[in-house]
Every structure is written in C-alpha cells, then in structure tokens.
C-alpha cells in the first residue's frame, strides 16, 4: 500500500457498528489503545472489513485539536 499520508497506524478491527448510512469502525492499535473511525457502509463493504481483520488507521490532518471541560 502506498499513500501520501504520513500517519498510518496498523491495528485489528475489533468492532463494526453499522448505522443507516455510516459505520463506526474500532481498530485496536495496542492493548488498551483503540481508535474509532466513521466511514460509509459502502466503504466497509468495498474494503471487505470484518472483525478480526488487520487494517490501518490513516490520518491526514493539518491540525489536531484537544479540549477539556
């Protein structure tokens, strides 16, 4: 896989929570460290994603915001 994004994090698909149009996909990057992405159901189907599969979180952003209460 070759892509322009510099931040690719390998993980295991631990959960796919489908909605009407999108799905929340949870990737476990390390024990007790997960990331969640919202992608279209069509993307889930096209990628053939299933729980237990290896996949990558690809992060392409010019900034990351953090906030607290």
PQR file of N, CA, C, O and H, with PARSE charges and radii, in Angstrom:
ATOM      1  N   UNK A   1       0.853  -1.175   0.000 -0.4000 1.5000
ATOM      2  CA  UNK A   1       0.000   0.000   0.000 -0.0000 2.0000
ATOM      3  C   UNK A   1       0.891   1.227   0.000  0.5500 1.7000
ATOM      4  O   UNK A   1       1.756   1.365   0.865 -0.5500 1.4000
ATOM      5  N   UNK A   2       0.691   2.115  -0.954 -0.4000 1.5000
ATOM      6  CA  UNK A   2       1.404   3.385  -0.996 -0.0000 2.0000
ATOM      7  C   UNK A   2       0.380   4.502  -0.967  0.5500 1.7000
ATOM      8  O   UNK A   2      -0.541   4.544  -1.783 -0.5500 1.4000
ATOM      9  H   UNK A   2      -0.012   2.003  -1.656  0.4000 1.0000
ATOM     10  N   UNK A   3       0.556   5.414  -0.004 -0.4000 1.5000
ATOM     11  CA  UNK A   3      -0.333   6.566   0.110 -0.0000 2.0000
ATOM     12  C   UNK A   3       0.495   7.779   0.502  0.5500 1.7000
ATOM     13  O   UNK A   3       1.631   7.640   0.956 -0.5500 1.4000
ATOM     14  H   UNK A   3       1.304   5.379   0.659  0.4000 1.0000
ATOM     15  N   UNK A   4      -0.070   8.963   0.328 -0.4000 1.5000
ATOM     16  CA  UNK A   4       0.670  10.180   0.642 -0.0000 2.0000
ATOM     17  C   UNK A   4       0.630  10.530   2.128  0.5500 1.7000
ATOM     18  O   UNK A   4       1.510  11.242   2.612 -0.5500 1.4000
ATOM     19  H   UNK A   4      -0.993   9.076  -0.041  0.4000 1.0000
ATOM     20  N   UNK A   5      -0.367  10.047   2.857 -0.4000 1.5000
ATOM     21  CA  UNK A   5      -0.472  10.356   4.285 -0.0000 2.0000
ATOM     22  C   UNK A   5       0.698   9.745   5.040  0.5500 1.7000
ATOM     23  O   UNK A   5       1.096   8.614   4.761 -0.5500 1.4000
ATOM     24  H   UNK A   5      -1.082   9.468   2.464  0.4000 1.0000
ATOM     25  N   UNK A   6       1.247  10.478   5.986 -0.4000 1.5000
ATOM     26  CA  UNK A   6       2.412  10.019   6.731 -0.0000 2.0000
ATOM     27  C   UNK A   6       2.042   9.213   7.979  0.5500 1.7000
ATOM     28  O   UNK A   6       2.855   8.445   8.494 -0.5500 1.4000
ATOM     29  H   UNK A   6       0.923  11.397   6.213  0.4000 1.0000
ATOM     30  N   UNK A   7       0.835   9.391   8.449 -0.4000 1.5000
ATOM     31  CA  UNK A   7       0.441   8.749   9.703 -0.0000 2.0000
ATOM     32  C   UNK A   7      -0.457   7.551   9.432  0.5500 1.7000
ATOM     33  O   UNK A   7      -1.669   7.700   9.275 -0.5500 1.4000
ATOM     34  H   UNK A   7       0.175  10.014   8.031  0.4000 1.0000
ATOM     35  N   UNK A   8       0.137   6.365   9.378 -0.4000 1.5000
ATOM     36  CA  UNK A   8      -0.625   5.135   9.226 -0.0000 2.0000
ATOM     37  C   UNK A   8      -0.361   4.264  10.451  0.5500 1.7000
ATOM     38  O   UNK A   8       0.786   3.984  10.798 -0.5500 1.4000
ATOM     39  H   UNK A   8       1.121   6.244   9.506  0.4000 1.0000
ATOM     40  N   UNK A   9      -1.421   3.852  11.082 -0.4000 1.5000
ATOM     41  CA  UNK A   9      -1.330   3.078  12.317 -0.0000 2.0000
ATOM     42  C   UNK A   9      -1.953   1.706  12.100  0.5500 1.7000
ATOM     43  O   UNK A   9      -3.164   1.613  11.898 -0.5500 1.4000
ATOM     44  H   UNK A   9      -2.353   4.079  10.800  0.4000 1.0000
ATOM     45  N   UNK A  10      -1.165   0.642  12.136 -0.4000 1.5000
ATOM     46  CA  UNK A  10      -1.722  -0.689  11.932 -0.0000 2.0000
ATOM     47  C   UNK A  10      -2.510  -1.154  13.150  0.5500 1.7000
ATOM     48  O   UNK A  10      -2.163  -0.830  14.286 -0.5500 1.4000
ATOM     49  H   UNK A  10      -0.182   0.717  12.300  0.4000 1.0000
ATOM     50  N   UNK A  11      -3.556  -1.905  12.908 -0.4000 1.5000
ATOM     51  CA  UNK A  11      -4.352  -2.417  14.013 -0.0000 2.0000
ATOM     52  C   UNK A  11      -5.224  -3.581  13.591  0.5500 1.7000
ATOM     53  O   UNK A  11      -5.135  -4.081  12.469 -0.5500 1.4000
ATOM     54  H   UNK A  11      -3.838  -2.168  11.986  0.4000 1.0000
ATOM     55  N   UNK A  12      -6.061  -3.994  14.511 -0.4000 1.5000
ATOM     56  CA  UNK A  12      -7.004  -5.092  14.296 -0.0000 2.0000
ATOM     57  C   UNK A  12      -8.419  -4.540  14.461  0.5500 1.7000
ATOM     58  O   UNK A  12      -8.704  -3.823  15.420 -0.5500 1.4000
ATOM     59  H   UNK A  12      -6.133  -3.587  15.422  0.4000 1.0000
ATOM     60  N   UNK A  13      -9.302  -4.877  13.522 -0.4000 1.5000
ATOM     61  CA  UNK A  13     -10.697  -4.452  13.621 -0.0000 2.0000
ATOM     62  C   UNK A  13     -11.330  -5.198  14.797  0.5500 1.7000
ATOM     63  O   UNK A  13     -11.411  -6.426  14.788 -0.5500 1.4000
ATOM     64  H   UNK A  13      -9.070  -5.459  12.742  0.4000 1.0000
ATOM     65  N   UNK A  14     -11.767  -4.465  15.787 -0.4000 1.5000
ATOM     66  CA  UNK A  14     -12.386  -5.069  16.977 -0.0000 2.0000
ATOM     67  C   UNK A  14     -13.898  -4.914  16.998  0.5500 1.7000
ATOM     68  O   UNK A  14     -14.594  -5.684  17.659 -0.5500 1.4000
ATOM     69  H   UNK A  14     -11.700  -3.467  15.795  0.4000 1.0000
ATOM     70  N   UNK A  15     -14.419  -3.903  16.263 -0.4000 1.5000
ATOM     71  CA  UNK A  15     -15.861  -3.688  16.290 -0.0000 2.0000
ATOM     72  C   UNK A  15     -16.279  -2.930  15.036  0.5500 1.7000
ATOM     73  O   UNK A  15     -15.586  -2.014  14.594 -0.5500 1.4000
ATOM     74  H   UNK A  15     -13.853  -3.278  15.725  0.4000 1.0000
ATOM     75  N   UNK A  16     -17.406  -3.315  14.474 -0.4000 1.5000
ATOM     76  CA  UNK A  16     -18.037  -2.577  13.387 -0.0000 2.0000
ATOM     77  C   UNK A  16     -19.476  -2.358  13.800  0.5500 1.7000
ATOM     78  O   UNK A  16     -20.247  -3.309  13.925 -0.5500 1.4000
ATOM     79  H   UNK A  16     -17.969  -4.059  14.833  0.4000 1.0000
ATOM     80  N   UNK A  17     -19.836  -1.108  14.011 -0.4000 1.5000
ATOM     81  CA  UNK A  17     -21.182  -0.764  14.465 -0.0000 2.0000
ATOM     82  C   UNK A  17     -21.908  -0.052  13.317  0.5500 1.7000
ATOM     83  O   UNK A  17     -21.754   1.158  13.146 -0.5500 1.4000
ATOM     84  H   UNK A  17     -19.210  -0.335  13.910  0.4000 1.0000
ATOM     85  N   UNK A  18     -22.701  -0.796  12.525 -0.4000 1.5000
ATOM     86  CA  UNK A  18     -23.352  -0.182  11.371 -0.0000 2.0000
ATOM     87  C   UNK A  18     -24.530   0.704  11.763  0.5500 1.7000
ATOM     88  O   UNK A  18     -25.270   0.409  12.701 -0.5500 1.4000
ATOM     89  H   UNK A  18     -22.826  -1.779  12.663  0.4000 1.0000
ATOM     90  N   UNK A  19     -24.682   1.793  11.021 -0.4000 1.5000
ATOM     91  CA  UNK A  19     -25.840   2.665  11.153 -0.0000 2.0000
ATOM     92  C   UNK A  19     -26.613   2.636   9.844  0.5500 1.7000
ATOM     93  O   UNK A  19     -26.448   1.715   9.044 -0.5500 1.4000
ATOM     94  H   UNK A  19     -24.081   2.033  10.258  0.4000 1.0000
ATOM     95  N   UNK A  20     -27.449   3.629   9.622 -0.4000 1.5000
ATOM     96  CA  UNK A  20     -28.257   3.678   8.409 -0.0000 2.0000
ATOM     97  C   UNK A  20     -27.399   3.942   7.168  0.5500 1.7000
ATOM     98  O   UNK A  20     -27.655   3.379   6.104 -0.5500 1.4000
ATOM     99  H   UNK A  20     -27.583   4.378  10.272  0.4000 1.0000
ATOM    100  N   UNK A  21     -26.381   4.797   7.306 -0.4000 1.5000
ATOM    101  CA  UNK A  21     -25.542   5.178   6.166 -0.0000 2.0000
ATOM    102  C   UNK A  21     -24.065   4.927   6.449  0.5500 1.7000
ATOM    103  O   UNK A  21     -23.321   4.504   5.564 -0.5500 1.4000
ATOM    104  H   UNK A  21     -26.173   5.254   8.170  0.4000 1.0000
ATOM    105  N   UNK A  22     -23.645   5.187   7.679 -0.4000 1.5000
ATOM    106  CA  UNK A  22     -22.242   5.054   8.077 -0.0000 2.0000
ATOM    107  C   UNK A  22     -22.066   3.923   9.081  0.5500 1.7000
ATOM    108  O   UNK A  22     -23.034   3.350   9.580 -0.5500 1.4000
ATOM    109  H   UNK A  22     -24.250   5.530   8.398  0.4000 1.0000
ATOM    110  N   UNK A  23     -20.799   3.620   9.361 -0.4000 1.5000
ATOM    111  CA  UNK A  23     -20.474   2.634  10.390 -0.0000 2.0000
ATOM    112  C   UNK A  23     -19.322   3.172  11.224  0.5500 1.7000
ATOM    113  O   UNK A  23     -18.435   3.851  10.709 -0.5500 1.4000
ATOM    114  H   UNK A  23     -20.012   4.086   8.955  0.4000 1.0000
ATOM    115  N   UNK A  24     -19.343   2.866  12.508 -0.4000 1.5000
ATOM    116  CA  UNK A  24     -18.203   3.157  13.388 -0.0000 2.0000
ATOM    117  C   UNK A  24     -17.315   1.920  13.393  0.5500 1.7000
ATOM    118  O   UNK A  24     -17.757   0.823  13.735 -0.5500 1.4000
ATOM    119  H   UNK A  24     -20.064   2.315  12.926  0.4000 1.0000
ATOM    120  N   UNK A  25     -16.075   2.109  13.014 -0.4000 1.5000
ATOM    121  CA  UNK A  25     -15.116   1.006  12.972 -0.0000 2.0000
ATOM    122  C   UNK A  25     -14.062   1.260  14.049  0.5500 1.7000
ATOM    123  O   UNK A  25     -13.391   2.293  14.040 -0.5500 1.4000
ATOM    124  H   UNK A  25     -15.716   3.000  12.737  0.4000 1.0000
ATOM    125  N   UNK A  26     -13.924   0.321  14.965 -0.4000 1.5000
ATOM    126  CA  UNK A  26     -12.939   0.431  16.038 -0.0000 2.0000
ATOM    127  C   UNK A  26     -11.742  -0.441  15.719  0.5500 1.7000
ATOM    128  O   UNK A  26     -11.873  -1.649  15.518 -0.5500 1.4000
ATOM    129  H   UNK A  26     -14.469  -0.517  14.972  0.4000 1.0000
ATOM    130  N   UNK A  27     -10.564   0.187  15.674 -0.4000 1.5000
ATOM    131  CA  UNK A  27      -9.314  -0.537  15.470 -0.0000 2.0000
ATOM    132  C   UNK A  27      -8.535  -0.540  16.777  0.5500 1.7000
ATOM    133  O   UNK A  27      -8.353   0.505  17.402 -0.5500 1.4000
ATOM    134  H   UNK A  27     -10.458   1.168  15.837  0.4000 1.0000
ATOM    135  N   UNK A  28      -8.079  -1.715  17.184 -0.4000 1.5000
ATOM    136  CA  UNK A  28      -7.203  -1.818  18.351 -0.0000 2.0000
ATOM    137  C   UNK A  28      -5.766  -1.711  17.851  0.5500 1.7000
ATOM    138  O   UNK A  28      -5.289  -2.569  17.108 -0.5500 1.4000
ATOM    139  H   UNK A  28      -8.228  -2.563  16.676  0.4000 1.0000
ATOM    140  N   UNK A  29      -5.083  -0.645  18.270 -0.4000 1.5000
ATOM    141  CA  UNK A  29      -3.709  -0.397  17.841 -0.0000 2.0000
ATOM    142  C   UNK A  29      -2.706  -1.116  18.728  0.5500 1.7000
ATOM    143  O   UNK A  29      -1.651  -1.551  18.263 -0.5500 1.4000
ATOM    144  H   UNK A  29      -5.470   0.052  18.874  0.4000 1.0000
ATOM    145  N   UNK A  30      -3.040  -1.239  20.004 -0.4000 1.5000
ATOM    146  CA  UNK A  30      -2.216  -1.908  21.018 -0.0000 2.0000
ATOM    147  C   UNK A  30      -3.156  -2.254  22.161  0.5500 1.7000
ATOM    148  O   UNK A  30      -4.274  -1.740  22.199 -0.5500 1.4000
ATOM    149  H   UNK A  30      -3.897  -0.887  20.381  0.4000 1.0000
ATOM    150  N   UNK A  31      -2.744  -3.105  23.093 -0.4000 1.5000
ATOM    151  CA  UNK A  31      -3.619  -3.387  24.239 -0.0000 2.0000
ATOM    152  C   UNK A  31      -4.039  -2.087  24.929  0.5500 1.7000
ATOM    153  O   UNK A  31      -3.201  -1.248  25.259 -0.5500 1.4000
ATOM    154  H   UNK A  31      -1.836  -3.522  23.062  0.4000 1.0000
ATOM    155  N   UNK A  32      -5.322  -1.937  25.137 -0.4000 1.5000
ATOM    156  CA  UNK A  32      -5.903  -0.752  25.778 -0.0000 2.0000
ATOM    157  C   UNK A  32      -5.697   0.532  24.997  0.5500 1.7000
ATOM    158  O   UNK A  32      -5.727   1.613  25.584 -0.5500 1.4000
ATOM    159  H   UNK A  32      -6.003  -2.619  24.869  0.4000 1.0000
ATOM    160  N   UNK A  33      -5.485   0.446  23.672 -0.4000 1.5000
ATOM    161  CA  UNK A  33      -5.332   1.634  22.824 -0.0000 2.0000
ATOM    162  C   UNK A  33      -6.084   1.397  21.517  0.5500 1.7000
ATOM    163  O   UNK A  33      -5.671   0.597  20.678 -0.5500 1.4000
ATOM    164  H   UNK A  33      -5.460  -0.432  23.195  0.4000 1.0000
ATOM    165  N   UNK A  34      -7.196   2.111  21.367 -0.4000 1.5000
ATOM    166  CA  UNK A  34      -8.037   1.953  20.182 -0.0000 2.0000
ATOM    167  C   UNK A  34      -8.298   3.304  19.539  0.5500 1.7000
ATOM    168  O   UNK A  34      -8.155   4.352  20.169 -0.5500 1.4000
ATOM    169  H   UNK A  34      -7.532   2.761  22.049  0.4000 1.0000
ATOM    170  N   UNK A  35      -8.683   3.256  18.273 -0.4000 1.5000
ATOM    171  CA  UNK A  35      -9.096   4.451  17.550 -0.0000 2.0000
ATOM    172  C   UNK A  35     -10.383   4.095  16.821  0.5500 1.7000
ATOM    173  O   UNK A  35     -10.546   2.968  16.353 -0.5500 1.4000
ATOM    174  H   UNK A  35      -8.799   2.405  17.761  0.4000 1.0000
ATOM    175  N   UNK A  36     -11.300   5.059  16.724 -0.4000 1.5000
ATOM    176  CA  UNK A  36     -12.591   4.830  16.086 -0.0000 2.0000
ATOM    177  C   UNK A  36     -12.704   5.745  14.876  0.5500 1.7000
ATOM    178  O   UNK A  36     -12.386   6.932  14.949 -0.5500 1.4000
ATOM    179  H   UNK A  36     -11.167   5.975  17.104  0.4000 1.0000
ATOM    180  N   UNK A  37     -13.158   5.184  13.770 -0.4000 1.5000
ATOM    181  CA  UNK A  37     -13.377   5.956  12.558 -0.0000 2.0000
ATOM    182  C   UNK A  37     -14.819   5.774  12.104  0.5500 1.7000
ATOM    183  O   UNK A  37     -15.379   4.684  12.216 -0.5500 1.4000
ATOM    184  H   UNK A  37     -13.416   4.219  13.712  0.4000 1.0000
ATOM    185  N   UNK A  38     -15.412   6.837  11.595 -0.4000 1.5000
ATOM    186  CA  UNK A  38     -16.741   6.749  10.999 -0.0000 2.0000
ATOM    187  C   UNK A  38     -16.555   6.768   9.490  0.5500 1.7000
ATOM    188  O   UNK A  38     -16.070   7.750   8.928 -0.5500 1.4000
ATOM    189  H   UNK A  38     -14.958   7.723  11.504  0.4000 1.0000
ATOM    190  N   UNK A  39     -16.944   5.677   8.835 -0.4000 1.5000
ATOM    191  CA  UNK A  39     -16.834   5.565   7.382 -0.0000 2.0000
ATOM    192  C   UNK A  39     -18.173   5.096   6.826  0.5500 1.7000
ATOM    193  O   UNK A  39     -19.025   4.615   7.573 -0.5500 1.4000
ATOM    194  H   UNK A  39     -17.338   4.879   9.290  0.4000 1.0000
ATOM    195  N   UNK A  40     -18.356   5.233   5.533 -0.4000 1.5000
ATOM    196  CA  UNK A  40     -19.620   4.815   4.931 -0.0000 2.0000
ATOM    197  C   UNK A  40     -19.754   3.291   4.953  0.5500 1.7000
ATOM    198  O   UNK A  40     -18.760   2.566   4.972 -0.5500 1.4000
ATOM    199  H   UNK A  40     -17.663   5.624   4.926  0.4000 1.0000
ATOM    200  N   UNK A  41     -20.985   2.832   4.949 -0.4000 1.5000
ATOM    201  CA  UNK A  41     -21.234   1.391   4.861 -0.0000 2.0000
ATOM    202  C   UNK A  41     -20.694   0.842   3.545  0.5500 1.7000
ATOM    203  O   UNK A  41     -20.226  -0.295   3.483 -0.5500 1.4000
ATOM    204  H   UNK A  41     -21.793   3.422   4.933  0.4000 1.0000
ATOM    205  N   UNK A  42     -20.764   1.656   2.495 -0.4000 1.5000
ATOM    206  CA  UNK A  42     -20.216   1.237   1.211 -0.0000 2.0000
ATOM    207  C   UNK A  42     -18.710   1.002   1.318  0.5500 1.7000
ATOM    208  O   UNK A  42     -18.188   0.062   0.718 -0.5500 1.4000
ATOM    209  H   UNK A  42     -21.144   2.580   2.545  0.4000 1.0000
ATOM    210  N   UNK A  43     -18.009   1.843   2.074 -0.4000 1.5000
ATOM    211  CA  UNK A  43     -16.564   1.663   2.271 -0.0000 2.0000
ATOM    212  C   UNK A  43     -16.285   0.382   3.053  0.5500 1.7000
ATOM    213  O   UNK A  43     -15.339  -0.339   2.738 -0.5500 1.4000
ATOM    214  H   UNK A  43     -18.432   2.607   2.561  0.4000 1.0000
ATOM    215  N   UNK A  44     -17.094   0.096   4.063 -0.4000 1.5000
ATOM    216  CA  UNK A  44     -16.930  -1.148   4.829 -0.0000 2.0000
ATOM    217  C   UNK A  44     -17.061  -2.339   3.894  0.5500 1.7000
ATOM    218  O   UNK A  44     -16.263  -3.274   3.958 -0.5500 1.4000
ATOM    219  H   UNK A  44     -17.863   0.683   4.318  0.4000 1.0000
ATOM    220  N   UNK A  45     -18.065  -2.306   3.026 -0.4000 1.5000
ATOM    221  CA  UNK A  45     -18.284  -3.406   2.078 -0.0000 2.0000
ATOM    222  C   UNK A  45     -17.150  -3.492   1.056  0.5500 1.7000
ATOM    223  O   UNK A  45     -16.643  -4.578   0.776 -0.5500 1.4000
ATOM    224  H   UNK A  45     -18.713  -1.547   2.974  0.4000 1.0000
ATOM    225  N   UNK A  46     -16.756  -2.350   0.504 -0.4000 1.5000
ATOM    226  CA  UNK A  46     -15.697  -2.331  -0.513 -0.0000 2.0000
ATOM    227  C   UNK A  46     -14.378  -2.862   0.032  0.5500 1.7000
ATOM    228  O   UNK A  46     -13.646  -3.562  -0.668 -0.5500 1.4000
ATOM    229  H   UNK A  46     -17.168  -1.468   0.731  0.4000 1.0000
ATOM    230  N   UNK A  47     -14.077  -2.523   1.290 -0.4000 1.5000
ATOM    231  CA  UNK A  47     -12.848  -2.991   1.925 -0.0000 2.0000
ATOM    232  C   UNK A  47     -12.975  -4.432   2.417  0.5500 1.7000
ATOM    233  O   UNK A  47     -11.975  -5.074   2.738 -0.5500 1.4000
ATOM    234  H   UNK A  47     -14.672  -1.955   1.858  0.4000 1.0000
ATOM    235  N   UNK A  48     -14.211  -4.935   2.474 -0.4000 1.5000
ATOM    236  CA  UNK A  48     -14.435  -6.287   2.978 -0.0000 2.0000
ATOM    237  C   UNK A  48     -14.084  -6.410   4.451  0.5500 1.7000
ATOM    238  O   UNK A  48     -13.626  -7.463   4.894 -0.5500 1.4000
ATOM    239  H   UNK A  48     -15.023  -4.414   2.214  0.4000 1.0000
ATOM    240  N   UNK A  49     -14.295  -5.338   5.217 -0.4000 1.5000
ATOM    241  CA  UNK A  49     -13.902  -5.337   6.634 -0.0000 2.0000
ATOM    242  C   UNK A  49     -14.733  -6.298   7.459  0.5500 1.7000
ATOM    243  O   UNK A  49     -15.956  -6.363   7.327 -0.5500 1.4000
ATOM    244  H   UNK A  49     -14.667  -4.482   4.858  0.4000 1.0000
ATOM    245  N   UNK A  50     -14.048  -7.043   8.314 -0.4000 1.5000
ATOM    246  CA  UNK A  50     -14.690  -7.944   9.264 -0.0000 2.0000
ATOM    247  C   UNK A  50     -13.932  -7.855  10.583  0.5500 1.7000
ATOM    248  O   UNK A  50     -12.736  -7.564  10.599 -0.5500 1.4000
ATOM    249  H   UNK A  50     -13.055  -6.991   8.421  0.4000 1.0000
ATOM    250  N   UNK A  51     -14.620  -8.103  11.673 -0.4000 1.5000
ATOM    251  CA  UNK A  51     -13.968  -8.126  12.985 -0.0000 2.0000
ATOM    252  C   UNK A  51     -12.859  -9.171  12.949  0.5500 1.7000
ATOM    253  O   UNK A  51     -13.056 -10.293  12.484 -0.5500 1.4000
ATOM    254  H   UNK A  51     -15.592  -8.339  11.660  0.4000 1.0000
ATOM    255  N   UNK A  52     -11.690  -8.778  13.447 -0.4000 1.5000
ATOM    256  CA  UNK A  52     -10.530  -9.662  13.459 -0.0000 2.0000
ATOM    257  C   UNK A  52      -9.554  -9.390  12.331  0.5500 1.7000
ATOM    258  O   UNK A  52      -8.414  -9.854  12.374 -0.5500 1.4000
ATOM    259  H   UNK A  52     -11.530  -7.866  13.825  0.4000 1.0000
ATOM    260  N   UNK A  53      -9.989  -8.636  11.309 -0.4000 1.5000
ATOM    261  CA  UNK A  53      -9.101  -8.313  10.188 -0.0000 2.0000
ATOM    262  C   UNK A  53      -8.024  -7.320  10.606  0.5500 1.7000
ATOM    263  O   UNK A  53      -8.223  -6.514  11.515 -0.5500 1.4000
ATOM    264  H   UNK A  53     -10.914  -8.260  11.275  0.4000 1.0000
ATOM    265  N   UNK A  54      -6.874  -7.391   9.926 -0.4000 1.5000
ATOM    266  CA  UNK A  54      -5.844  -6.359  10.066 -0.0000 2.0000
ATOM    267  C   UNK A  54      -6.228  -5.206   9.150  0.5500 1.7000
ATOM    268  O   UNK A  54      -6.666  -5.422   8.020 -0.5500 1.4000
ATOM    269  H   UNK A  54      -6.712  -8.046   9.188  0.4000 1.0000
ATOM    270  N   UNK A  55      -6.062  -3.982   9.639 -0.4000 1.5000
ATOM    271  CA  UNK A  55      -6.383  -2.793   8.853 -0.0000 2.0000
ATOM    272  C   UNK A  55      -5.507  -1.646   9.347  0.5500 1.7000
ATOM    273  O   UNK A  55      -4.787  -1.785  10.336 -0.5500 1.4000
ATOM    274  H   UNK A  55      -5.706  -3.806  10.557  0.4000 1.0000
ATOM    275  N   UNK A  56      -5.575  -0.534   8.664 -0.4000 1.5000
ATOM    276  CA  UNK A  56      -4.778   0.633   9.024 -0.0000 2.0000
ATOM    277  C   UNK A  56      -5.678   1.827   9.277  0.5500 1.7000
ATOM    278  O   UNK A  56      -6.639   2.058   8.543 -0.5500 1.4000
ATOM    279  H   UNK A  56      -6.161  -0.421   7.861  0.4000 1.0000
ATOM    280  N   UNK A  57      -5.363   2.587  10.319 -0.4000 1.5000
ATOM    281  CA  UNK A  57      -5.948   3.910  10.504 -0.0000 2.0000
ATOM    282  C   UNK A  57      -5.012   4.853   9.761  0.5500 1.7000
ATOM    283  O   UNK A  57      -3.818   4.906  10.054 -0.5500 1.4000
ATOM    284  H   UNK A  57      -4.582   2.400  10.915  0.4000 1.0000
ATOM    285  N   UNK A  58      -5.550   5.592   8.804 -0.4000 1.5000
ATOM    286  CA  UNK A  58      -4.754   6.535   8.022 -0.0000 2.0000
ATOM    287  C   UNK A  58      -5.216   7.931   8.405  0.5500 1.7000
ATOM    288  O   UNK A  58      -6.371   8.295   8.187 -0.5500 1.4000
ATOM    289  H   UNK A  58      -6.520   5.549   8.566  0.4000 1.0000
ATOM    290  N   UNK A  59      -4.305   8.709   8.977 -0.4000 1.5000
ATOM    291  CA  UNK A  59      -4.657  10.034   9.491 -0.0000 2.0000
ATOM    292  C   UNK A  59      -4.017  11.095   8.613  0.5500 1.7000
ATOM    293  O   UNK A  59      -2.795  11.156   8.477 -0.5500 1.4000
ATOM    294  H   UNK A  59      -3.367   8.413   9.154  0.4000 1.0000
ATOM    295  N   UNK A  60      -4.851  11.923   8.025 -0.4000 1.5000
ATOM    296  CA  UNK A  60      -4.376  13.018   7.180 -0.0000 2.0000
ATOM    297  C   UNK A  60      -5.062  14.286   7.684  0.5500 1.7000
ATOM    298  O   UNK A  60      -6.225  14.535   7.369 -0.5500 1.4000
ATOM    299  H   UNK A  60      -5.844  11.874   8.135  0.4000 1.0000
ATOM    300  N   UNK A  61      -4.351  15.070   8.451 -0.4000 1.5000
ATOM    301  CA  UNK A  61      -4.926  16.289   9.012 -0.0000 2.0000
ATOM    302  C   UNK A  61      -3.842  17.326   9.180  0.5500 1.7000
ATOM    303  O   UNK A  61      -2.696  16.999   9.488 -0.5500 1.4000
ATOM    304  H   UNK A  61      -3.405  14.868   8.707  0.4000 1.0000
ATOM    305  N   UNK A  62      -4.207  18.573   8.979 -0.4000 1.5000
ATOM    306  CA  UNK A  62      -3.235  19.637   9.180 -0.0000 2.0000
ATOM    307  C   UNK A  62      -3.164  20.070  10.630  0.5500 1.7000
ATOM    308  O   UNK A  62      -2.209  20.729  11.042 -0.5500 1.4000
ATOM    309  H   UNK A  62      -5.138  18.838   8.729  0.4000 1.0000
ATOM    310  N   UNK A  63      -4.183  19.698  11.413 -0.4000 1.5000
ATOM    311  CA  UNK A  63      -4.160  20.032  12.837 -0.0000 2.0000
ATOM    312  C   UNK A  63      -5.009  19.038  13.623  0.5500 1.7000
ATOM    313  O   UNK A  63      -5.953  18.452  13.092 -0.5500 1.4000
ATOM    314  H   UNK A  63      -4.959  19.163  11.079  0.4000 1.0000
ATOM    315  N   UNK A  64      -4.665  18.859  14.873 -0.4000 1.5000
ATOM    316  CA  UNK A  64      -5.435  18.012  15.778 -0.0000 2.0000
ATOM    317  C   UNK A  64      -5.780  18.880  16.979  0.5500 1.7000
ATOM    318  O   UNK A  64      -4.894  19.474  17.593 -0.5500 1.4000
ATOM    319  H   UNK A  64      -3.899  19.335  15.305  0.4000 1.0000
ATOM    320  N   UNK A  65      -7.050  18.953  17.312 -0.4000 1.5000
ATOM    321  CA  UNK A  65      -7.493  19.796  18.430 -0.0000 2.0000
ATOM    322  C   UNK A  65      -7.728  18.934  19.657  0.5500 1.7000
ATOM    323  O   UNK A  65      -8.168  17.789  19.550 -0.5500 1.4000
ATOM    324  H   UNK A  65      -7.770  18.470  16.813  0.4000 1.0000
ATOM    325  N   UNK A  66      -7.437  19.484  20.807 -0.4000 1.5000
ATOM    326  CA  UNK A  66      -7.659  18.824  22.103 -0.0000 2.0000
ATOM    327  C   UNK A  66      -8.372  19.836  22.992  0.5500 1.7000
ATOM    328  O   UNK A  66      -8.039  21.021  22.989 -0.5500 1.4000
ATOM    329  H   UNK A  66      -7.080  20.414  20.894  0.4000 1.0000
ATOM    330  N   UNK A  67      -9.353  19.362  23.751 -0.4000 1.5000
ATOM    331  CA  UNK A  67     -10.066  20.263  24.666 -0.0000 2.0000
ATOM    332  C   UNK A  67     -10.388  19.579  25.970  0.5500 1.7000
ATOM    333  O   UNK A  67     -10.367  18.351  26.055 -0.5500 1.4000
ATOM    334  H   UNK A  67      -9.624  18.400  23.754  0.4000 1.0000
ATOM    335  N   UNK A  68     -10.679  20.347  26.966 -0.4000 1.5000
ATOM    336  CA  UNK A  68     -11.091  19.829  28.273 -0.0000 2.0000
ATOM    337  C   UNK A  68     -12.277  20.631  28.775  0.5500 1.7000
ATOM    338  O   UNK A  68     -12.575  21.702  28.246 -0.5500 1.4000
ATOM    339  H   UNK A  68     -10.696  21.345  26.897  0.4000 1.0000
ATOM    340  N   UNK A  69     -12.957  20.118  29.798 -0.4000 1.5000
ATOM    341  CA  UNK A  69     -14.087  20.849  30.416 -0.0000 2.0000
ATOM    342  C   UNK A  69     -13.569  21.807  31.441  0.5500 1.7000
ATOM    343  O   UNK A  69     -14.351  22.516  32.073 -0.5500 1.4000
ATOM    344  H   UNK A  69     -12.715  19.248  30.228  0.4000 1.0000
TER
END
